[in-house]
């Protein structure tokens, strides 16, 4: 999970939302701590239904469901 730190989080259209600052273990699984472009911090369940493709070469990960950041 360390290799996910610093990845830019993008939506399905490729728009930047923020970046992952940490991945921590929660009661129901891992949580991605995301610092949004606004500076706000959010936690999102790090699960296949919320996160898609990870592109380590580009340093990006796709968020499939933006509502988890609300």
Secondary structure per residue as TSV (DSSP state, phi and psi in degrees):
chain	resnum	aa	ss	phi	psi
A	1	X	-	360.0	-19.1
A	2	X	G	-60.7	-31.9
A	3	X	G	-71.4	-9.4
A	4	X	G	-84.5	-21.0
A	5	X	T	-59.8	133.3
A	6	X	T	88.6	-9.0
A	7	X	-	-66.0	138.3
A	8	X	E	-73.8	133.1
A	9	X	E	-95.2	124.0
A	10	X	E	-120.6	157.9
A	11	X	-	-90.3	-176.9
A	12	X	T	-60.8	-25.4
A	13	X	T	-89.1	-2.6
A	14	X	-	90.9	7.0
A	15	X	-	-76.7	132.2
A	16	X	E	-69.0	134.9
A	17	X	E	-112.4	-29.0
A	18	X	E	161.9	-153.1
A	19	X	E	-148.5	156.7
A	20	X	E	-79.5	126.5
A	21	X	E	-102.7	-21.6
A	22	X	E	-166.3	157.2
A	23	X	E	-125.9	120.1
A	24	X	E	-120.1	157.6
A	25	X	E	-86.8	125.4
A	26	X	E	-109.4	177.2
A	27	X	T	-61.0	-33.9
A	28	X	T	-105.3	10.9
A	29	X	E	135.7	-169.8
A	30	X	E	-77.1	146.7
A	31	X	E	-121.6	132.5
A	32	X	E	-91.0	125.4
A	33	X	E	-92.5	117.9
A	34	X	E	-115.7	128.6
A	35	X	E	-95.6	113.1
A	36	X	E	-73.0	162.6
A	37	X	T	-58.6	-28.1
A	38	X	T	-72.6	-12.3
A	39	X	S	99.1	-13.6
A	40	X	-	-69.4	149.6
A	41	X	E	-106.0	138.8
A	42	X	E	-136.8	151.7
A	43	X	E	-108.8	136.2
A	44	X	E	-133.5	137.0
A	45	X	E	-60.7	127.4
A	46	X	-	-86.9	81.5
A	47	X	S	-133.6	158.1
A	48	X	T	-58.9	-29.7
A	49	X	T	-75.7	-13.6
A	50	X	T	-109.3	-31.5
A	51	X	E	-118.1	136.4
A	52	X	E	-107.3	-130.0
A	53	X	E	-58.6	135.7
A	54	X	E	-108.1	122.8
A	55	X	E	-117.6	94.4
A	56	X	T	-67.3	-30.8
A	57	X	T	-63.5	-42.4
A	58	X	T	-86.2	-14.2
A	59	X	T	73.0	37.6
A	60	X	E	-131.4	153.0
A	61	X	E	-136.2	139.9
A	62	X	E	-94.0	129.4
A	63	X	E	-94.0	121.9
A	64	X	S	-84.0	-28.3
A	65	X	-	-127.2	97.2
A	66	X	G	-62.8	-25.0
A	67	X	G	-62.3	-20.7
A	68	X	G	-68.2	-13.0
A	69	X	G	-92.5	-3.9
A	70	X	-	-79.2	360.0
